[in-house]
Amino acid sequence: MSQVLHTPPQTPAYGPGELAALAERHGLAVSGARPPLPEYIRQLWARRHFITAFATAKLTAQYSQAKLGQVWQVMTPLLNAAVYYFIFGVLLETKKNVADFIPFLVTGVFVFTFTQSSIMTGTRAISGSIGLVRALHFPRAALPLSFCLQQLQQLLFSMAALVIILFAVGVPPALSWVLVIPALTLQFVFNAGVSMIMARAGAKTPDIAQLMPFVLRTWMYISGVMWSIDNLIEKHHGMPNWVGDLLRANPAAVYIDLMRFALIDSFHASQLPPHVWLIATGWAVLAGVCGFIYFWKAEETYGRG
């Protein structure tokens, strides 16, 4: 009894160019392909409610296991400020020749923490949410943006505590407090841009997240958080002018100084670097635009491999 072997029909071999033409002819596209930049922005805007809800949920869950719950949203930055006051204000005596040192210090700590936390959470935005990235299709920039929005919400809780401190030390409310809104807006754009740069870097090399605390701590020490940049420059007469200019133009220092100028009446315009609003806007535009485009260019690589 003879047996007949039936071989399956052979699939014709296509070259890369022929496969692309075949896919285009049948309306097929690469899964997770990067959309054009205008379309990507439209998709991101369409998911603005998701970004807001995700940020709020992360903030609520942050202290859900603690007995004091959301009280830690205010207590954590206040305790950090208290530690810095004891070390730098009392032991190192940096409070000398600084008017209203407590509001000066607390404002610096709160504002820098906003940038620090935005960058740290942004670094882990993709690598720490890999399950969500692989399960759902959405513009990946929504993740670092939502983490930055979460830190902004955290800062607003801290600002409520700062207002109480200002009243307690005798700083009256003033019209200049309105400047907090544009200052925070520019800082948020800057934070979001840097966060997206670090999110792409962290997605490719997760070990960067272990290095960032040391980088950010160094950045904090040169940003005038716990001490006055003007006093430092005045104390070191031999310091080259360009070093002082770099310290003043440091984006973290710029946003801290703008907030101090807005909230503390003893912090005068003469203590601000020249063209401070132009510098603050420049940093925000540079980081925001470059960071967004840099992140978008790697959109189709997130969650792969």
Secondary structure by P-SEA (a helix, b strand, c coil): cbbbbbbccccccccaaaaaaaaaaaccccccccccaaaaaaaaaaaaaaaaaaaaaaaaacccccccccccaaaaaaaaaaaaaaaccccccccccccaaaaaaaaaaaaaaaaaaaaaaaaaccccaaaaaaccccccaaaaaaaaaaaaaaaaaaaaaaaaaaaaacccccccccaaaaaaaaaaaaaaaaaaaaaaaaaaccccccaaaaaaaaaaaaccccccaaaaaaacccccaaaaaaaaacaaaaaaaaaaaaccccccccccccaaaaaaaaaaaaaaaaaaaaaaaaccccccc
